[in-house]
Amino acid sequence: MAPSSSRNIEVLSPRSGDKVSPEFVVKGNARTFESNVTIRLYDSTGNVLIETFTLANAPDAGQFGPFEKMISYDTESETGILEVFQYSAKDGSQIDKVTIPVVFE
């Protein structure tokens, strides 16, 4: 299955439908404002389990760079949604959002 992506963010891991352990790594490539990448994990009822950010290691502005972030969660839910996106520098909205359904171990 191809990686999930938007115009400026590509998530290589996890992939749609993957099982994720209570600690797992989110990996991909991003071309975002100031290299900021936001990661948010929801449970099946819409509760936010974690929201964090990381930086893409882009060689220069406007170029894609790799990112990687270890995240942890605690839930009784069996499934959830991982979102990877950037906040717009213009208006604070969520843009370039990649949405990935996951299964919790």
N, C-alpha and C positions, 0 to 999 in steps of 0.2 A: 504494500500500500504506500502511496506517495505521502511525503510529509505534508502536514497541514500548514498553509501559508496564506498571507495577505500580500499586498504589494511590497511592504517593507519589512515584514517579519516572517521567518520560516522556522517552524518548530520541528526539530529532527527527532526529539524524544521527550516525552512519550508520544506514541502514535495513537490515533483514534481507537478506542476500545481496549487499550493496553491495561493490564493489571499493574497497579503501582503499590509499592510497600509504604509503610508509614513514614519512611524517609526515602525520597527519590530525587533524581537529578532532572531538571528541565534544561534541555540543550537546544541550541539553534543558531540562526544567523539573523542579524537585524541591521537595518539602516534607519536609525531614528534620531530625533532631535537630541543633541548632546549624548547620544548613545544610550539613553535611558530605556530600559525594558521593564515593564510592570508585569508581575505574575500574580494571579489570583486563583484560588481553589475554592470551589463551592461543594457542599454536600448535596444530596438528592432533594432536599427540601429548600435549597436556596440560601442556607447559612454560609457565610464566608468563614472558611477554616483558616485561611492565611492570605494576606496580601503583602507582597514584598517587591523589591526591585533589584535589578542588577544592571551592569553596564556591558554593552557589546564592545569588544576589543577591535574597533574599526581602525584601519590604517590611516584614514583621512575622512573628513566630513563628506557625507554623501555616498560613502562606500559601505558595503556590507562588512560586518565583523562578527565573529563568533561570540556567543554568550553561554554561560553555564551557571546554574544556581541549584544548590541542594535545598529542598524544602521538606518540612515535616508537618504532619497532620495527625489529629486524633478525632475519630468519628465512629459512630455505630452504623452509619450509612454503608450500603454496598456499592453505590455508584456516586459519581460526581462529575463536575465540569471544571476543566482547567482553562483559564483564559490568559493569553499572553498578548499584550497591547502596549501602546504608548499613550500618554496624556498629551493632547494637543497643546503646543506652546501658545497658540493663538487664543483658544477659549476654554481650555481645560477639559474638553470632551475626550472620550475614549476613542482612539482611532487605530486603524490597522489591526483590529482585534482578530486573533486566531482563537477559535473555540474548539476544545478537544474533550469529548466524553471519555472518562476513565472508569475503571473498576477498582475498588479498594480491596486490598488483601486483608 
